[in-house]
């Protein structure tokens, strides 16, 4: 289930974001977290099953949602969690926003969409 990020999830969110290649540097990771916490157009969501195992981050602009971050705990990869997060994000945003992946997540996003044409 997709849930909104809140400050009490900071350490979990940082841990999941640290799996993103561009967020390996602690200074960069802290700046990214600060952006999600302080900029209202940047929104972070967590994926919770029994535990929180994934994270997805977007930047809202007019009628599009730029997809910036997608990360799943390595222990849960290959189980379709990322795809479930993308589908849930589409459902959450509805017709109001079109999801536009950044270069960093483009291939992953397109792969998810190909496998689920109903998104």
Secondary structure, DSSP 8 states (H G I E B T S, - for coil): -EEE--GGGHHHHHHHHTTSGGG-SHHHHHHHHHHHHH-TTEEEEEEESSSEEEEEEEEEETTEEEEEEEEE-GGGTTSSHHHHHHHHHHHHHGGG-EEEE-TTTHHHHHHHHHH-TT-
